[in-house]
Amino acid sequence: MFQAWVSKVAGQLRCGVMLGIAAALLFAAETHAETLDVLHWWTSGSERRAADFLAQKLGDENIEWHDVAIPGGAGVGAVKVLKSRILAKQPPAAAQLIGPSISEWAKLGLILPLDDVAQAGAWQDHLFPTAWQLVQYKGHVLGVPLGIHRINTLFYNRKVFKRLGLPVPRRWADFEQAARRMQASGITPLGQSSEPWQVATLFETLILSEGGPAYYRELFVKRQPGAYADPKLARALQHLRDLKRWMAPSEKPWPEMVRQLARGEVGMMVMGDWAKAELNGMGLVTGEDFSCVPVPDTTDYHLYSIDTLAMFAVDDSLENAQHRFAQLLLQPNIQLGFSRLKGSVPVRRDQDLAGLDVCARASWQAFARGPGMQAPSLVHRMASDEPFKDAVVAQVHRFFMDDTMSVAEVQRRLAAQARALANEGG
């Protein structure tokens, strides 16, 4: 009898062990974090913090963010890596895409539609119309807008301005007055790198100040032939050349130009508002150590670039994680947290402005004025395709570096490139 009892207990123990193992395996399967490759070009200190914020929030949803960060200003390197991965049939689960490139990838059938997620979250009701249209392609939602950057932003060192008694440069006359005083005091007035995309960024803000959003779109979105012969383009080019007397250009990455502004080595800098986040990351306070205004004579306008993540059709088993990721990104607290670290403003038009600093509030309010006051950045991939953008950047940079090139010659070259690329596209 005792032997029978021992056998019965041993059987129960074996059964219990097996059930325990099964339960443990089931728990492990349920808690195992799915992994999403995320390809992007957020590599400066502030951008890295913004990406880490998203990674942490994604991790809270038991989804692992596998970082694929590609350095290089304006995303040139990241776009090349994305193309190579697509050709190798190894697309990332999510990738940073900008502007028209979303529809270009969508035409190839590589983007995962997010229609159900967008409908469940009422994205159309919550997003600015421009941001909503950005992620549309043939009736489908093919991306998640993350934040809106204002490119026509002039940063200035408040301590330098206070010491020299300078007015805030809201008009170009104010800028010139401040620049003369700074130069006489041994301070470089305008921090400007000679990297091609940084030069072109300054130039497109000058186009906006000369012609407003309507002319900007004629030139860079519609590519109307007459726009290249317009005196407004000639004035913007000449203005770019005239500004060189206030610069000490050298080919430096934008975070280094921001550090020069922080140290007071330069007094002003024209850059997208991601520079604000970099300054904040150095411990500088918006409105105290530095501040920002729209580039002179662009007060009512918003030259924008919108960070967007698109989900690539990689594996059916990842779709649930990708949908959850997309849903997470549009939550108000995620939008606000990301924007604070990145320097942008949320894409939601129902955003509580109390959480925004003075520069962000001005940016959000300018964008909220609607499409008539908005202009899509050419340099930062919102206005046109890559070949046209690259052609304009190259011509403007050549003009900036070569003082022997005439304004009229650049106008002719730009017009010829616009015609050639239009014919090629047709």
C-alpha positions as CSV (number, residue, x, y, z in Angstrom):
1,M,0.0,0.0,0.0
2,F,2.8,2.4,0.9
3,Q,4.5,1.6,-2.4
4,A,1.3,2.4,-4.3
5,W,1.0,5.7,-2.5
6,V,4.6,6.7,-3.4
7,S,3.8,6.0,-7.1
8,K,0.7,8.1,-7.0
9,V,2.5,11.1,-5.4
10,A,5.4,10.8,-7.9
11,G,2.9,10.8,-10.7
12,Q,1.2,13.9,-9.3
13,L,4.6,15.6,-8.9
14,R,5.6,14.8,-12.5
15,C,2.2,16.2,-13.7
16,G,2.7,19.4,-11.6
17,V,6.2,19.9,-13.0
18,M,5.0,19.5,-16.5
19,L,2.2,22.0,-15.9
20,G,4.6,24.4,-14.3
21,I,6.9,24.2,-17.3
22,A,4.0,24.7,-19.7
23,A,2.8,27.7,-17.8
24,A,6.3,29.2,-17.7
25,L,6.7,28.7,-21.4
26,L,3.3,30.3,-22.0
27,F,4.2,33.2,-19.8
28,A,7.6,33.7,-21.5
29,A,5.9,33.6,-24.9
30,E,3.3,36.2,-23.8
31,T,6.0,38.5,-22.2
32,H,8.6,38.1,-24.9
33,A,9.1,41.6,-26.4
34,E,8.6,41.8,-30.2
35,T,11.4,43.8,-31.9
36,L,11.0,46.5,-34.4
37,D,13.9,47.9,-36.5
38,V,13.6,51.7,-36.6
39,L,15.7,53.5,-39.2
40,H,16.2,57.2,-38.7
41,W,18.7,60.1,-38.7
42,W,18.2,61.4,-35.2
43,T,21.8,61.4,-34.0
44,S,22.6,64.7,-32.3
45,G,22.4,64.8,-28.5
46,S,18.8,66.2,-28.4
47,E,17.6,64.0,-31.2
48,R,19.1,61.0,-29.5
49,R,17.2,61.9,-26.3
50,A,13.9,62.2,-28.3
51,A,14.5,58.8,-30.0
52,D,15.3,57.2,-26.6
53,F,12.0,58.7,-25.2
54,L,10.0,56.9,-27.9
55,A,12.0,53.7,-27.4
56,Q,11.3,53.7,-23.7
57,K,7.5,54.3,-24.3
58,L,7.5,51.5,-26.9
59,G,9.3,49.3,-24.4
60,D,6.5,50.0,-21.9
61,E,4.2,48.3,-24.4
62,N,6.5,45.3,-24.4
63,I,7.9,46.1,-27.9
64,E,11.6,46.5,-28.3
65,W,12.9,49.4,-30.4
66,H,16.0,48.2,-32.3
67,D,17.8,51.4,-33.2
68,V,19.2,51.9,-36.7
69,A,20.5,55.5,-36.5
70,I,22.3,56.8,-39.5
71,P,24.3,60.0,-39.0
72,G,24.3,62.8,-41.5
73,G,22.6,66.2,-41.8
74,A,19.2,66.3,-43.5
75,G,19.0,62.5,-43.7
76,V,21.2,62.0,-46.8
77,G,22.9,58.9,-45.4
78,A,19.8,57.4,-44.0
79,V,18.0,57.6,-47.3
80,K,20.9,55.7,-48.9
81,V,20.8,53.0,-46.3
82,L,17.1,52.6,-46.6
83,K,17.4,52.1,-50.4
84,S,20.1,49.6,-49.9
85,R,18.1,47.6,-47.4
86,I,15.1,47.6,-49.7
87,L,17.2,46.3,-52.5
88,A,18.6,43.6,-50.2
89,K,15.0,42.7,-49.3
90,Q,15.7,43.6,-45.7
91,P,13.4,46.6,-45.0
92,P,13.2,48.0,-41.5
93,A,9.9,47.7,-39.6
94,A,9.7,51.5,-39.4
95,A,11.7,54.3,-41.1
96,Q,11.8,58.0,-40.9
97,L,10.4,59.4,-44.2
98,I,9.7,62.9,-45.2
99,G,7.2,64.6,-47.5
100,P,6.7,63.2,-51.0
101,S,9.0,60.3,-50.4
102,I,6.2,58.6,-48.5
103,S,4.1,58.3,-51.6
104,E,7.1,57.3,-53.7
105,W,7.7,54.3,-51.4
106,A,4.0,53.6,-51.3
107,K,3.8,53.3,-55.1
108,L,6.2,50.4,-54.8
109,G,3.7,48.7,-52.4
110,L,6.3,48.6,-49.6
111,I,4.4,50.6,-46.9
112,L,2.0,49.0,-44.4
113,P,-1.4,50.8,-44.4
114,L,-2.6,52.1,-41.0
115,D,-6.2,52.8,-41.9
116,D,-7.7,50.8,-39.0
117,V,-5.4,52.5,-36.5
118,A,-6.1,56.0,-37.9
119,Q,-9.9,55.4,-37.9
120,A,-9.9,54.0,-34.4
121,G,-7.9,57.0,-33.1
122,A,-9.9,59.6,-35.2
123,W,-6.6,60.9,-36.6
124,Q,-8.4,63.1,-39.2
125,D,-10.2,64.9,-36.4
126,H,-7.1,65.5,-34.3
127,L,-4.4,66.2,-36.8
128,F,-3.7,69.5,-38.6
129,P,-5.0,69.2,-42.1
130,T,-1.5,69.5,-43.6
131,A,-0.2,66.7,-41.4
132,W,-3.2,64.5,-42.3
133,Q,-2.8,65.0,-46.0
134,L,0.9,64.3,-45.8
135,V,0.3,60.7,-44.8
136,Q,-2.5,60.0,-47.4
137,Y,-1.9,58.0,-50.6
138,K,-4.8,56.8,-52.7
139,G,-7.2,56.8,-49.8
140,H,-4.9,55.0,-47.4
141,V,-3.0,56.2,-44.3
142,L,0.7,55.3,-44.8
143,G,2.6,57.1,-42.0
144,V,2.5,58.6,-38.5
145,P,3.3,62.3,-38.3
146,L,5.4,63.0,-35.1
147,G,6.2,66.6,-34.9
148,I,6.3,69.9,-36.9
149,H,9.6,71.8,-37.2
150,R,9.8,75.5,-38.1
151,I,12.7,76.0,-40.5
152,N,12.5,79.9,-40.7
153,T,13.8,80.3,-37.1
154,L,16.4,82.8,-36.1
155,F,18.1,82.0,-32.8
156,Y,20.0,84.7,-30.9
157,N,22.1,84.8,-27.8
158,R,20.2,86.9,-25.3
159,K,23.3,87.7,-23.2
160,V,25.1,89.1,-26.2
161,F,22.1,91.1,-27.2
162,K,21.6,92.5,-23.7
163,R,25.3,93.4,-23.3
164,L,25.3,95.3,-26.6
165,G,21.8,96.8,-26.2
166,L,20.5,95.3,-29.4
167,P,16.9,95.2,-30.6
168,V,15.3,91.8,-31.4
169,P,15.8,91.3,-35.1
170,R,12.3,91.0,-36.5
171,R,13.1,92.9,-39.8
172,W,16.2,92.7,-41.9
173,A,17.0,96.3,-40.9
174,D,17.1,95.2,-37.3
175,F,19.4,92.3,-38.2
176,E,21.8,94.5,-40.1
177,Q,22.0,96.9,-37.1
178,A,22.7,94.1,-34.7
179,A,25.2,92.5,-37.1
180,R,27.2,95.8,-37.4
181,R,27.4,96.1,-33.6
182,M,28.4,92.5,-33.0
183,Q,31.1,92.6,-35.7
184,A,32.6,95.8,-34.2
185,S,32.6,94.0,-30.8
186,G,34.6,91.0,-32.1
187,I,31.6,88.6,-32.4
188,T,30.7,86.8,-35.6
189,P,27.1,88.1,-36.2
190,L,25.7,85.0,-38.1
191,G,26.7,81.5,-37.4
192,Q,26.7,79.7,-40.7
193,S,28.2,76.4,-41.8
194,S,29.2,76.0,-45.5
195,E,27.7,72.5,-45.6
196,P,25.5,72.5,-48.7
197,W,22.2,71.7,-46.9
198,Q,22.8,74.3,-44.3
199,V,23.5,77.0,-46.9
200,A,20.4,76.0,-48.8
201,T,18.4,76.1,-45.6
202,L,19.3,79.7,-45.1
203,F,18.6,80.4,-48.8
204,E,15.0,79.0,-48.7
205,T,14.2,81.2,-45.7
206,L,15.3,84.2,-47.8
207,I,13.0,83.1,-50.6
208,L,10.2,83.1,-48.1
209,S,11.1,86.6,-46.8
210,E,11.1,87.9,-50.4
211,G,8.0,86.3,-51.8
212,G,6.0,84.7,-49.1
213,P,4.4,81.2,-49.2
214,A,2.7,81.7,-52.6
215,Y,5.9,82.5,-54.5
216,Y,7.8,79.9,-52.6
217,R,5.4,77.3,-53.8
218,E,5.6,78.5,-57.4
219,L,9.3,78.1,-57.3
220,F,9.8,74.9,-55.4
221,V,6.5,73.0,-55.5
222,K,4.9,73.9,-58.8
223,R,8.3,74.8,-60.5
224,Q,6.6,77.3,-62.7
225,P,9.0,78.5,-65.5
226,G,8.4,82.2,-64.9
227,A,9.2,81.9,-61.2
228,Y,12.9,81.5,-62.0
229,A,13.2,84.7,-63.9
230,D,11.3,86.6,-61.2
231,P,13.2,89.5,-59.5
232,K,12.3,88.0,-56.1
233,L,14.7,85.0,-56.8
234,A,17.4,87.4,-57.9
235,R,17.0,89.5,-54.7
236,A,17.1,86.3,-52.5
237,L,20.3,85.1,-54.2
238,Q,21.9,88.6,-53.8
239,H,20.8,88.7,-50.2
240,L,22.5,85.3,-49.6
241,R,25.7,86.7,-51.0
242,D,25.4,89.9,-49.0
243,L,25.0,88.0,-45.8
244,K,28.5,86.5,-46.2
245,R,30.0,89.6,-44.8
246,W,28.5,88.7,-41.4
247,M,29.7,85.1,-41.4
248,A,32.8,83.1,-40.9
249,P,31.7,80.1,-42.9
250,S,33.4,76.7,-42.5
251,E,32.1,73.3,-43.1
252,K,30.9,72.3,-39.6
253,P,28.0,70.1,-38.5
254,W,25.0,72.0,-37.2
255,P,25.5,70.9,-33.5
256,E,28.8,72.7,-33.5
257,M,27.3,75.8,-34.9
258,V,24.7,75.6,-32.1
259,R,27.6,75.3,-29.5
260,Q,29.2,78.5,-31.0
261,L,25.9,80.3,-30.4
262,A,25.8,79.0,-26.9
263,R,29.3,80.2,-26.1
264,G,28.6,83.6,-27.5
265,E,31.1,83.2,-30.3
266,V,28.3,84.0,-32.8
267,G,25.3,86.2,-32.0
268,M,22.7,84.7,-34.3
269,M,21.9,81.6,-36.3
270,V,19.3,80.5,-38.8
271,M,18.3,76.9,-38.3
272,G,15.3,74.7,-37.8
273,D,13.9,74.6,-34.3
274,W,15.8,71.4,-33.6
275,A,18.6,73.8,-32.6
276,K,16.4,74.8,-29.6
277,A,16.4,71.3,-28.3
278,E,20.2,71.1,-28.6
279,L,20.6,74.3,-26.6
280,N,18.2,73.1,-24.0
281,G,20.3,69.9,-23.8
282,M,23.3,72.0,-22.9
283,G,21.4,73.4,-19.9
284,L,20.5,76.7,-21.6
285,V,17.0,78.0,-20.9
286,T,14.7,79.2,-23.7
287,G,13.8,82.9,-23.1
288,E,16.7,83.5,-20.7
289,D,20.0,82.4,-22.2
290,F,18.7,82.4,-25.8
291,S,15.5,83.0,-27.6
292,C,14.1,82.8,-31.1
293,V,12.1,84.8,-33.6
294,P,11.0,84.0,-37.1
295,V,13.6,84.8,-39.7
296,P,13.3,88.6,-40.4
297,D,10.3,89.5,-42.6
298,T,8.7,86.0,-42.2
299,T,6.8,86.6,-39.0
300,D,3.4,85.3,-40.1
301,Y,4.9,82.4,-42.2
302,H,5.8,78.8,-41.3
303,L,8.4,77.1,-43.4
304,Y,7.8,73.5,-42.2
305,S,9.2,70.0,-42.1
306,I,7.2,67.2,-40.4
307,D,8.9,64.2,-38.9
308,T,7.1,61.1,-40.0
309,L,7.5,57.3,-39.4
310,A,6.2,54.9,-41.9
311,M,5.8,51.2,-41.2
312,F,7.2,48.9,-43.9
313,A,5.6,45.6,-44.9
314,V,8.2,43.3,-43.4
315,D,6.5,40.3,-41.8
316,D,2.8,39.5,-41.0
317,S,3.8,38.5,-37.5
318,L,5.0,42.1,-36.8
319,E,1.9,43.9,-38.0
320,N,0.3,43.9,-34.6
321,A,3.4,45.4,-33.0
322,Q,3.6,48.0,-35.8
323,H,-0.1,49.0,-35.3
324,R,0.5,49.4,-31.6
325,F,3.5,51.5,-32.3
326,A,1.5,53.8,-34.6
327,Q,-1.3,54.1,-32.1
328,L,1.2,55.0,-29.4
329,L,2.9,57.8,-31.4
330,L,-0.2,59.9,-31.7
331,Q,-1.1,59.9,-28.1
332,P,-1.1,63.5,-26.7
333,N,1.5,62.8,-23.9
334,I,3.8,61.1,-26.4
335,Q,3.5,64.0,-28.9
336,L,4.3,66.5,-26.2
337,G,7.2,64.6,-24.7
338,F,8.8,63.9,-28.0
339,S,8.4,67.5,-29.2
340,R,9.9,68.9,-26.0
341,L,13.0,66.8,-26.6
342,K,13.2,67.3,-30.3
343,G,12.4,71.0,-30.5
344,S,9.3,70.5,-32.7
345,V,5.7,71.1,-31.9
346,P,2.9,68.4,-31.8
347,V,1.0,67.6,-35.0
348,R,-2.3,67.6,-33.0
349,R,-4.5,70.7,-33.4
350,D,-6.2,69.9,-30.1
351,Q,-2.9,70.3,-28.2
352,D,-2.8,72.1,-24.8
353,L,-0.4,75.0,-25.4
354,A,0.4,75.3,-21.7
355,G,3.0,72.6,-22.2
356,L,4.9,74.6,-24.9
357,D,7.7,77.1,-24.4
358,V,7.6,80.6,-26.0
359,C,9.3,79.5,-29.2
360,A,7.2,76.4,-29.6
361,R,4.0,78.3,-28.9
362,A,4.8,80.8,-31.6
363,S,5.6,78.0,-34.0
364,W,2.3,76.1,-33.3
365,Q,0.2,79.2,-33.6
366,A,1.8,80.2,-36.9
367,F,1.2,76.7,-38.3
368,A,-2.4,76.8,-37.1
369,R,-3.1,79.8,-39.3
370,G,-3.5,77.3,-42.1
371,P,-2.0,76.4,-45.5
372,G,-2.0,79.9,-46.8
373,M,0.7,80.8,-44.3
374,Q,2.6,77.5,-44.6
375,A,5.4,76.6,-47.0
376,P,6.9,73.1,-47.3
377,S,10.7,73.1,-46.9
378,L,12.5,72.1,-50.0
379,V,15.8,71.3,-48.3
380,H,14.1,69.1,-45.7
381,R,12.2,67.0,-48.2
382,M,8.7,68.5,-47.9
383,A,8.3,70.3,-51.2
384,S,9.7,68.1,-54.0
385,D,11.4,64.9,-55.0
386,E,15.0,64.1,-54.3
387,P,16.5,64.8,-57.7
388,F,15.1,68.4,-57.8
389,K,16.0,69.1,-54.2
390,D,19.6,67.9,-54.8
391,A,19.9,70.0,-57.9
392,V,18.8,73.2,-56.2
393,V,21.0,72.6,-53.1
394,A,24.0,72.0,-55.4
395,Q,23.5,75.2,-57.4
396,V,22.8,77.3,-54.4
397,H,25.9,76.0,-52.7
398,R,28.1,76.5,-55.7
399,F,26.9,80.1,-55.9
400,F,27.6,80.6,-52.2
401,M,31.1,79.4,-52.5
402,D,32.0,81.0,-55.8
403,D,31.8,84.8,-55.7
404,T,32.5,85.0,-59.5
405,M,29.2,83.3,-60.4
406,S,26.5,85.8,-61.3
407,V,22.9,85.9,-60.0
408,A,21.6,85.7,-63.5
409,E,23.6,82.6,-64.2
410,V,22.2,80.8,-61.2
411,Q,18.7,81.7,-62.2
412,R,19.3,80.3,-65.7
413,R,20.7,77.1,-64.3
414,L,17.9,76.6,-61.9
415,A,15.3,77.1,-64.6
416,A,17.1,74.7,-66.9
417,Q,17.2,72.1,-64.2
418,A,13.6,72.5,-63.4
419,R,12.7,72.0,-67.1
420,A,15.0,69.0,-67.5
421,L,13.7,67.2,-64.5
422,A,10.1,67.9,-65.4
423,N,10.7,66.5,-68.9
424,E,12.4,63.5,-67.4
425,G,9.6,62.9,-65.0
426,G,7.1,63.2,-67.8
